[in-house]
Amino acid sequence: MNKKPLSVKVTGRGKGDKRSNQASAFVAEVDREQIAVGQRLREIRAQRGLSMRALAEVSGLNINTLSLIENEHTSPSVSTLQQLAQSLQVSMTDFFQTSQEHKRLVHQKQGKRPCVAFEQSRVEDLAAGMSRFGAEPILVTLEPNADSGKHPIVHTGREFVYCLAGKIAYTVDGKKYLLEAGDSLIFEAYLPHHWKNVIATPSRALMVMCPMDERDRPKELHFTH
């Protein structure tokens, strides 16, 4: 039997809430056969040495709600994921990463990659299963006029961008670079940077983040604003 995709949807947001709560902009759709959010929650909770009851007390969530999530009987809301992430001291994106041993080689077929859809962009992980240390290649589809947020981004390592379609404006250390199809850009990621899709149609790019610290989370800095 085919399994339905597990989705996390943003609901009940008024216009005034959009800017006041950046985390509520996070929207994810993940193939249950690839990544199970409930299973990841159980694994992270176990790694922290917490019982379900203990996590319920720390997070303020009902123990029955946690049980339903861990057993894949319900899809958690964005606000619930945020509460759990804060209580477990992890990133929200940790719930969408597998805990398998790091692979030495990853071969992916088109349309079979783990992906996370944010409000203004869609990110496909090209190195799912490999260590985050070294390089994180991703395919990014940016919605019309999408940008990386008000504040410049700074992280460790280097960042590489190759524009596949559309027009993406990158501002790095105060200087603007317009990337069109076939153009590329690589820079030291400690330089403050910002990106924006400057056209009224989607743009697409290959991005490679190269963090120097495995605890660094450049993808989250770029897309969960």
URCORKA-V723849 format. One line per field, one symbol per residue. burial: I if it has 16 or more other C-alpha atoms within 10 Angstrom, else O. Layout:
burial->???
//
This chain:
burial->OOOOOIIIIOOOOOOOOOOOOOIIIIIIIIIIOOIIIIIIIIIIIOOOOOOIOOIIOOIOOOIOOIIOIIOIOIIIIIOIIIIIIOIIOOOIIOIIIIOOOOOOOOOOOOOOIIIIIIIIIIIIIIIIIIOIOOIIIIIIIIIIOIIIIOOIIIIIIIIIIIIIIIIIIIIIOOOOOIIIOOIIOOOIIOIOIIIIIIOOOIIIIIIIIIIOOOOIIIIOIIIII
//
